[in-house]
Amino acid sequence: MKTKILLFIIISMNLNSDLYSQKYRTMEQFQEYFIQNINKLDPIEGLWVYNSSTQLESIYQANEPETVAIIREGLFFKQYTLVNGYYEPVDGYRQFRVFRGKYQYNRFYPGYKKVYGKEFNLYSNKKKFSFKMTAVGIMRHNMKKMGGNPNKINNAYYSYSYTKIFPLDDDITKVKRNVEKEIVPLTLTGTGFAISTNGYIVTNHHVIEDAKKIDVKFNNDSYEAEIIMDDSRNDLAIIKIVDKRFNTFGKLPYTLKKSLSDVGENIFVLGYPLTNSMGDEIKLTNGIISSKTGFKGDISSYQISAPIQPGNSGGPLFDKNGNIIGVVNAKHNQADNAGYAIKVSYLMSLIELLDTPIKIPTTNTISSKNLPNKVKILSNYVFSIVVNNFSENRTTSYNNSYENSSNNSLDAMDFVKKGKNNLSYKNYTDAYLNFSKAISKDPNNVEAYFIRGYLYLFEKHNFDLAISDLTKCIQLKPEYSEAYLYRGLAYQRKEEKVKAIKDFTKCHSCPKK
């Protein structure tokens, strides 16, 4: 059995290496990496133009210059060839190592062994280097493959010369000047509301986007919060107060209304708009539901007549009884009193994706009260969200406009594709979110459950959630052999050996004893 389990582990390692590919693909991505890490780069890291030539006996051939990126990966510096500004795979790997105080080039040729170049130092202020590498062995290998006489090759070598093009001294100086400048936090505000007694709060994605620090104003004080779940497509986010001083919101007096509201129903909005000019008190606006669809017929939103201002974003939309029916997120720039709110059913789908289940309010205790008294009570559960993002890139206020709305037409497979693209860049956080969005759009998407389960297993090491996703995958597609393999590995990590062996047995594509 030990042999069998080892084989499964080897398979999982191989699949892991196949699933992900090289992180940086374009010249701009390499440049961004070098700039961000300018103070800890090795001198050999950067973009280079290199010339190569081949000498075979008396025949000399010079190749066209190429642009390459050299970047640290672990203990080595790996070389990537850039064609028209884009990384293009080559046969075998090319990398440098530090050997006996100098650099040394080594390359692996498919079907052959690793070949080492002569040791070298950088020169001309570390902007150039060159070296030679024997080619006799690889030339003889190729000659033998073609049916020729390999012993006829006695003199063959490759020559390489590199000239650095980025980052140069001017690039480094510019970056250091920017780093030395004082960074002034950009502070903006939005609105949020409680969905559980233990500190979970709903707001808009565009409120907390790029946030470096989030504070929730509550009981005349500010409490630090962090992002728990973010859904950019539906412009929703769930944050949680993590401040040790916080205890509880107490029992919430409203419910989240799951049924659809009708056109003409009375509604009201609470929030903290334009706090710099209108003050820090909570503000009430009211109106009716103008349409069951949002901007350009978006079925995920209501159109409302209640006036919306910058800072209202993330605030609750209430029906006349004080039930939450939506999350305010936008206004129409070219129409008076045309605002939008995301329907609460989309919020419920996001809540269901939380790693830790929460108890949402189920009882409305204010339906019989008049509007002024409703507002007095509800103001204890609607908060001003203050965000510092330490950036001057976001100059807009925290109020969405549907003149610049995001694409709301993506379906589940679009999110699966986005998730796979995230994986190709080893961006596991966004990959997880996109697969979660795919599941939210299509609860029967087998591929999304499978890959998210894989991420839970190998990246988050959350074996229970991995088992949950892979079980769902198996329920939807019982013949999905790999799902049994990974669920078996998750059970194995939990030391539930009987279940692990049972799943390994059901894995038809796995090696048997």
VEXZAVEX-340014 format. One line per 2 residues: their letters; for each residue x, y negated, z negated of C-alpha. Coordinates in steps of 0.25 Angstrom, whole numbers, padded with zeros to 4 digits. Each point is the difference from the previous one (the first is absolute). Layout:
a) X:Y:Z  ...
This chain:
mk) 0000:0000:0000  0012:-0010:-0003
tk) 0004:0002:0014  -0014:-0003:0006
il) -0001:-0013:-0009  0014:-0004:0005
lf) -0005:0001:0014  -0012:-0008:-0002
ii) 0009:-0011:-0007  0009:0000:0012
is) -0012:-0001:0010  -0005:-0012:-0008
mn) 0013:-0007:0001  0001:0002:0015
ln) -0014:-0005:0001  0003:-0012:-0008
sd) 0012:-0004:0009  -0009:0002:0012
ly) -0011:-0009:-0005  0008:-0012:-0002
sq) 0010:-0007:0010  0010:-0011:0000
ky) -0006:-0012:-0008  0006:-0012:0008
rt) -0004:0000:0015  0002:-0013:0006
me) 0011:-0010:0000  -0008:-0010:-0008
qf) -0003:0011:-0011  0015:0002:-0001
qe) 0003:-0015:-0001  -0011:-0001:-0011
yf) 0007:0011:-0008  0014:-0006:0001
iq) -0005:-0014:-0004  -0008:0005:-0012
ni) 0012:0008:-0005  0011:-0010:0005
nk) 0007:-0001:-0014  0002:0016:-0001
ld) 0003:0004:0015  0013:0007:0003
pi) 0008:-0007:0010  -0003:0011:0011
eg) -0015:-0002:-0002  -0006:-0009:0011
lw) -0003:-0001:0015  0012:0003:0009
vy) 0003:0001:0015  0008:0011:0003
ns) 0008:0005:0012  0004:0014:0003
st) 0008:0008:0010  0004:0014:0003
ql) 0013:0005:0004  0001:0014:0006
es) 0013:0004:0005  0003:-0011:0010
iy) -0014:-0004:0002  -0005:-0013:-0007
qa) -0014:-0004:-0001  -0005:-0013:-0008
ne) -0015:0000:-0004  -0009:-0012:-0001
pe) 0000:-0008:-0013  -0011:0004:-0010
tv) -0006:-0007:-0012  0000:0008:-0013
ai) -0004:-0002:-0014  0008:0006:-0011
ir) -0007:0001:-0014  0003:0007:-0013
eg) -0008:0013:-0002  0005:0007:-0013
lf) 0015:0001:0000  0001:-0002:0015
fk) -0002:-0011:0010  -0009:0005:0011
qy) 0001:-0005:0014  -0013:-0003:0009
tl) 0000:-0003:0014  -0009:-0012:0004
vn) -0005:-0001:0015  -0007:-0013:0003
gy) -0001:-0003:-0015  -0007:0014:-0004
ye) 0007:0012:-0006  0001:0011:0009
pv) 0004:0014:-0005  0013:0007:0005
dg) 0004:0014:0000  0007:0003:-0013
yr) 0003:-0010:-0011  0011:-0010:-0001
qf) 0004:-0006:-0013  0012:-0005:-0008
rv) 0006:0003:-0013  0010:-0006:-0009
fr) 0012:0010:0000  0013:-0003:-0007
gk) -0003:-0015:-0001  -0003:-0001:0014
yq) -0012:0002:0009  -0001:0012:0009
yn) -0010:0004:0011  -0007:0013:0001
rf) -0010:0005:0009  -0008:0013:0001
yp) -0002:0006:0014  -0012:0010:0001
gy) 0005:0014:0002  0014:-0005:-0004
kk) 0007:-0004:-0013  0003:-0013:-0006
vy) 0011:-0008:0006  0008:-0011:-0007
gk) 0006:-0012:0005  0013:-0007:-0004
ef) 0000:-0008:-0013  -0001:-0015:0002
nl) -0001:-0013:-0007  -0009:-0012:0004
ys) 0008:-0012:0005  -0002:-0015:0005
nk) -0007:-0004:-0012  -0007:0014:-0001
kk) -0007:-0003:0014  0006:0011:0008
fs) 0006:0014:-0001  0004:0011:0010
fk) 0004:0014:0000  0003:0013:0008
mt) -0006:0013:-0001  0004:0013:0006
av) -0009:0006:0010  0008:0013:0004
gi) -0009:0009:-0009  -0013:-0005:0005
mr) 0004:-0001:0015  0005:0015:-0001
hn) -0013:0003:-0007  -0008:-0006:0012
mk) 0009:0006:0010  -0002:0014:-0005
km) -0015:-0002:0000  0000:-0004:0014
gg) 0008:0013:0004  0014:-0007:0002
np) 0013:0002:-0006  0001:-0007:-0013
nk) 0016:0002:-0001  0002:-0010:0012
in) -0004:-0012:-0010  0012:-0004:-0008
na) -0001:-0015:-0001  -0013:-0007:-0003
yy) -0005:-0011:-0009  -0010:-0010:-0003
sy) 0003:-0015:-0003  -0009:-0010:-0007
sy) 0001:-0014:-0003  -0011:-0008:-0008
tk) -0002:-0015:-0001  -0010:-0005:-0011
if) -0012:-0009:0005  -0008:-0001:-0013
pl) 0001:-0004:-0011  0011:-0010:0002
dd) 0006:-0010:-0009  -0011:-0011:0005
di) -0011:0010:-0003  0005:0003:-0014
tk) 0002:-0015:-0003  -0014:-0003:0004
vk) -0006:0011:-0009  0008:-0004:-0012
rn) -0005:-0014:0002  -0014:0005:0000
ve) 0002:0008:-0012  0006:-0011:-0008
ke) -0012:-0009:0002  -0010:-0001:-0011
iv) -0012:0009:0003  -0012:-0007:-0005
pl) -0012:0010:-0003  -0012:-0003:0009
tl) -0012:0001:-0010  -0014:0002:0006
tg) -0013:0005:-0006  -0012:0009:0003
tg) -0011:0007:-0008  -0002:0014:-0005
fa) -0010:0008:-0008  0000:0011:-0010
is) -0004:0014:0004  0004:0008:-0012
tn) 0002:-0003:-0015  0015:0003:0000
gy) 0005:-0011:0009  -0003:0004:0015
iv) -0004:-0012:0008  -0004:-0002:0015
tn) 0005:-0011:0009  0003:-0002:0014
hh) 0013:0006:0007  0003:-0014:0006
vi) 0000:-0005:-0015  0011:0009:-0005
ed) 0007:0002:0014  0016:-0002:-0002
ak) -0003:-0003:-0015  0013:0001:-0009
ki) -0008:-0003:-0013  -0015:0000:-0003
dv) -0007:-0006:-0012  -0014:0001:-0004
kf) -0006:-0011:-0008  -0009:0006:-0011
nn) -0005:-0005:-0013  0008:-0013:0002
ds) 0013:0007:0002  0008:0007:0011
ye) 0002:0015:0001  0010:0006:0010
ae) -0006:0010:0010  0006:0009:0011
ii) -0006:0006:0013  -0006:0013:-0001
md) -0007:0002:0013  0001:-0008:0013
ds) -0009:0001:0012  0004:-0011:0010
rn) -0010:0005:0011  -0012:-0003:-0009
dl) 0007:-0011:-0007  -0002:0006:-0014
ai) 0010:0002:-0011  -0001:0006:-0014
ik) 0010:-0005:-0011  0001:0003:-0015
iv) 0004:-0008:-0012  0013:0006:-0005
dk) 0003:-0010:-0011  0001:0006:-0013
rf) -0008:-0010:-0007  -0012:0004:0008
nt) -0010:0010:-0007  -0014:0000:0007
fg) -0010:-0008:0008  -0011:0006:-0008
kl) -0012:0006:0006  -0003:-0005:0014
py) -0014:-0006:0002  -0002:0003:0015
tl) 0000:0012:0009  0005:0002:0014
kk) -0012:0001:0009  0002:0011:0010
sl) -0012:-0002:0009  0000:-0011:0011
sd) -0006:-0013:-0003  -0010:-0007:0010
vg) 0000:-0013:0008  -0006:-0011:-0008
en) 0003:0006:-0014  0004:-0011:-0010
if) 0015:0001:-0004  0010:-0008:-0008
vl) 0015:-0001:0000  0010:-0003:-0012
gy) 0014:-0004:0002  0012:-0009:-0002
pl) 0000:-0009:0013  0010:-0011:0002
tn) 0005:0000:-0015  0010:-0012:0003
sm) -0011:-0009:0003  -0013:0006:-0006
gd) 0006:0005:-0013  0001:0013:-0007
ei) -0014:0002:-0003  -0008:0012:0007
kl) -0009:-0005:0011  -0013:0005:0005
tn) -0006:-0001:0014  -0013:0007:0004
gi) -0007:0003:0013  -0006:0012:0008
is) 0006:0011:0008  -0001:-0005:0014
sk) 0004:0013:0007  0003:0014:-0003
tg) 0013:-0001:0009  0012:-0009:-0001
fk) 0009:-0007:0010  -0003:0005:0014
gd) -0009:0010:-0005  0009:0007:-0010
is) -0008:0010:-0007  0009:0000:-0012
sy) -0005:-0014:-0005  -0012:-0008:-0003
qi) -0001:-0015:0005  -0005:-0009:-0011
sa) -0004:-0014:-0001  0006:-0003:-0013
pi) 0011:-0011:0002  0014:0007:-0001
qp) 0013:-0008:-0003  0015:0003:0000
gn) 0002:0008:-0014  -0014:0007:0001
sg) 0007:0012:0007  -0001:0012:-0008
gp) -0012:-0004:-0008  -0013:0008:-0002
lf) -0012:-0002:0008  -0012:0003:-0009
dk) -0015:0003:0003  -0011:-0007:-0007
ng) 0001:0010:-0011  0014:-0001:-0003
ni) 0005:0012:0007  0013:-0001:0009
ig) -0003:0003:0014  0012:-0005:0007
vv) 0014:-0007:-0001  0002:-0014:0005
na) 0011:-0001:0010  -0002:-0010:0011
kh) -0007:-0012:0006  -0003:-0004:0015
nq) 0009:-0012:0003  -0010:-0005:0011
ad) -0013:0002:-0007  -0006:-0007:-0013
na) -0004:0010:-0011  0004:0012:0007
gy) 0008:0009:-0009  0003:0015:-0001
ai) 0001:0011:-0010  0005:0014:0001
kv) -0011:0010:-0004  0001:0007:-0013
sy) 0000:0014:0007  0014:-0003:0006
lm) 0005:-0003:-0014  -0006:0013:-0006
sl) 0008:0007:0011  0013:-0007:-0005
ie) -0003:0003:-0014  -0002:0015:0003
ll) 0015:0000:0005  0006:-0004:-0013
dt) 0010:0009:-0006  -0007:-0001:-0014
pi) -0015:0000:0000  -0007:-0012:-0007
ki) -0014:-0001:-0006  -0007:-0011:0008
pt) -0012:-0007:-0006  -0013:0007:0001
tn) -0010:-0008:-0008  -0005:-0014:0003
ti) -0003:-0008:-0013  -0003:-0014:0006
ss) -0011:0003:0011  -0011:-0007:-0009
kn) 0008:-0012:-0003  -0001:-0013:0007
lp) 0011:-0005:0009  0007:-0009:-0010
nk) 0001:0011:-0010  0005:0010:0010
vk) 0011:-0010:0004  0004:-0002:-0015
il) 0002:0015:-0002  0006:0003:0014
sn) 0010:-0010:-0002  0007:0009:-0010
yv) 0003:0010:0011  0003:-0009:0012
fs) 0015:-0005:0000  0009:-0010:0006
iv) 0012:0008:0007  0013:-0008:0001
vn) 0010:0006:0009  0015:-0004:0002
nf) 0006:0005:0012  0013:-0008:0000
se) -0001:-0003:0015  -0003:-0012:0009
nr) -0005:0009:0011  -0014:0000:-0005
tt) -0005:-0014:0000  -0015:0004:0002
sy) -0009:0000:-0012  -0006:0012:-0005
nn) -0013:0000:0008  -0001:0008:0012
sy) -0005:-0006:0014  -0006:0009:0010
en) 0007:-0009:0011  0012:0009:-0004
ss) -0006:0012:-0005  0007:0014:0000
nn) -0004:0011:0010  -0012:0007:-0007
sl) -0002:0010:0011  0010:0010:-0004
da) -0005:0014:-0002  0006:0012:-0008
md) 0009:0005:0011  0006:-0014:0002
fv) 0004:0000:-0015  0006:0014:0002
kk) 0008:-0005:0011  0004:-0012:-0008
gk) 0004:0009:-0012  0008:0009:0009
nn) 0007:-0013:0005  0003:-0004:-0014
ls) 0006:0014:-0002  0009:-0001:0011
yk) 0006:-0012:-0007  0000:0007:-0013
ny) -0010:-0011:-0005  -0007:0010:-0010
td) -0008:-0010:-0007  -0008:-0006:0012
ay) -0001:0014:0006  -0007:0005:-0013
ln) -0009:-0012:0001  -0003:0002:0015
fs) -0003:0015:-0002  -0010:-0004:-0011
ka) -0007:-0010:0009  -0001:0011:0010
is) -0007:0009:-0010  -0009:-0012:-0005
kd) -0004:-0001:0015  -0002:0014:0002
pn) -0001:0009:-0012  0002:0013:0009
nv) 0013:-0004:0006  0009:0012:-0002
ea) 0013:-0006:0005  -0001:-0012:-0010
yf) -0003:0010:-0012  0012:0008:0005
ir) 0010:-0010:0001  -0004:-0008:-0012
gy) 0001:0013:-0008  0014:0002:0006
ly) 0003:-0014:-0005  -0005:0003:-0014
lf) 0008:0012:-0001  0014:-0004:0006
ek) 0000:-0016:-0003  -0009:-0002:-0012
hn) 0002:0013:-0006  -0014:0000:-0005
fd) -0004:0015:0002  -0014:-0001:-0005
la) -0004:-0010:0011  0008:0008:0010
is) -0008:0012:-0003  -0013:-0008:0000
dl) 0003:-0005:0014  0005:0013:0006
tk) -0012:0007:-0006  -0009:-0010:0007
ci) 0008:0003:0013  -0002:0015:-0002
ql) -0014:-0002:-0002  -0002:-0007:0013
kp) 0009:0009:0008  0002:0013:-0007
ey) 0010:0005:0011  0010:-0012:-0003
se) 0012:0009:-0004  0009:-0011:-0004
ay) -0010:-0005:-0010  0001:0013:-0007
ly) 0016:-0001:0000  0000:-0014:-0006
rg) -0011:0003:-0010  0008:0012:-0004
la) 0012:-0009:-0002  -0008:-0009:-0009
yq) -0005:0011:-0008  0015:0005:-0001
rk) 0004:-0013:-0005  -0011:0001:-0011
ee) 0005:0014:-0003  -0013:0006:0003
kv) 0006:0012:0007  -0012:0008:0002
ka) -0007:-0011:0008  0013:-0003:0008
ik) 0002:0015:0004  -0014:0000:0004
df) 0001:-0012:0009  0014:0005:0006
tk) -0007:0013:0004  -0011:-0008:0007
ch) 0010:-0008:0008  0000:0008:0013
sc) 0012:-0008:0006  0009:0002:-0012
pk) 0011:0011:0000  -0004:0013:-0007
k) 0009:0009:-0008
